[in-house]
Amino acid sequence: MTTTRTARSGIRGRITALRDRRYGGRVRGRNRDRGQTAVEFLGMTPFIILIMLVLWECALIGYTFSLAGNAADVGARKGSGAEYGAAAACRTGALKDLPDAWRDGAVVRCDGSSPRLYETTVRLKVPVLVPGLFDLDTKIKGRAGSPKEDQRW
């Protein structure tokens, strides 16, 4: 069997001819690998889903940091400006904008013992994407302070 070398086929023409001779003239081309990509994707799907779950949990941890800091800041501002019931105003302000998943396990500590600064500490538990599967039991703490306003005017 002779092969013709053209600019298009080049060395591929010889390789094809040798392969055809090895398999007894039967042409075995690209069809023998049919479905291989689907099988590989199907095998990797559980790992892809697991990686997506881990990344989503990391995003929830980052969002919890943001929520804890904001809640502490709002609570400190409300507590420092309240004329009466500063602790209640602080707690209400800290919990007001929290989503339900974070509000349930929130611990708010309001401290007005300093003569010039009203401090608030908020502890939030990171919610789990799949509650029955695992529990991280991670608590994120946010602290903030606000100067006390003078009410004597």
BELVEN-V955162 format. One record per pair of residues at least 24 apart in sequence whose ideal C-beta (glycine too) atoms are under 8 Angstrom apart, sorted by the first residue. I is the first residue (numbers start at 1). J is the second residue. D is the distance in Angstrom with one decimal. If there is no record, write none. Layout:
I & J & D
I & J & D
This chain:
53 & 129 & 6.1
53 & 130 & 7.1
56 & 129 & 5.5
57 & 126 & 7.9
57 & 128 & 7.3
57 & 129 & 5.7
57 & 136 & 7.3
60 & 126 & 5.8
60 & 127 & 6.3
60 & 129 & 6.8
61 & 126 & 5.4
61 & 138 & 6.8
61 & 140 & 7.3
64 & 102 & 6.7
64 & 124 & 5.3
64 & 126 & 4.8
64 & 127 & 7.9
64 & 140 & 4.6
65 & 140 & 5.5
65 & 142 & 7.4
67 & 98 & 6.2
67 & 99 & 7.6
67 & 102 & 5.7
67 & 124 & 6.1
67 & 142 & 7.7
68 & 122 & 5.1
68 & 123 & 7.3
68 & 124 & 4.8
68 & 140 & 4.9
68 & 141 & 6.4
68 & 142 & 3.0
69 & 142 & 4.2
69 & 144 & 7.0
70 & 97 & 7.2
70 & 142 & 7.5
71 & 95 & 7.1
71 & 97 & 7.0
71 & 98 & 5.8
71 & 106 & 7.4
71 & 108 & 7.6
71 & 122 & 4.5
71 & 124 & 7.4
71 & 142 & 6.2
72 & 120 & 4.8
72 & 121 & 6.4
72 & 122 & 4.4
72 & 142 & 4.0
72 & 143 & 5.6
72 & 144 & 3.8
73 & 120 & 7.8
73 & 142 & 7.8
73 & 144 & 4.2
73 & 146 & 7.8
75 & 108 & 6.2
75 & 110 & 6.4
75 & 120 & 4.0
75 & 122 & 6.6
75 & 144 & 7.2
76 & 118 & 5.5
76 & 119 & 6.4
76 & 120 & 4.2
76 & 144 & 4.3
76 & 145 & 5.6
76 & 146 & 4.0
77 & 146 & 4.9
79 & 110 & 5.3
79 & 112 & 6.3
79 & 118 & 4.7
79 & 120 & 6.3
79 & 146 & 7.3
80 & 112 & 7.9
80 & 117 & 7.9
80 & 118 & 3.8
80 & 146 & 4.0
80 & 147 & 6.4
80 & 148 & 5.0
80 & 149 & 5.9
81 & 146 & 7.9
81 & 149 & 5.2
83 & 151 & 5.2
86 & 110 & 7.1
86 & 112 & 5.4
86 & 118 & 7.0
87 & 112 & 7.2
90 & 118 & 7.4
90 & 120 & 5.7
94 & 120 & 6.2
94 & 122 & 5.5
98 & 124 & 7.6
101 & 127 & 4.3
102 & 127 & 6.7
112 & 148 & 7.4
114 & 148 & 8.0
115 & 148 & 7.5
116 & 147 & 6.1
116 & 148 & 5.9
117 & 145 & 4.8
117 & 146 & 7.2
117 & 147 & 6.0
117 & 148 & 6.7
118 & 145 & 6.6
118 & 146 & 5.2
118 & 147 & 7.6
118 & 148 & 5.4
119 & 143 & 7.0
119 & 144 & 7.3
119 & 145 & 4.6
120 & 144 & 5.4
120 & 145 & 7.5
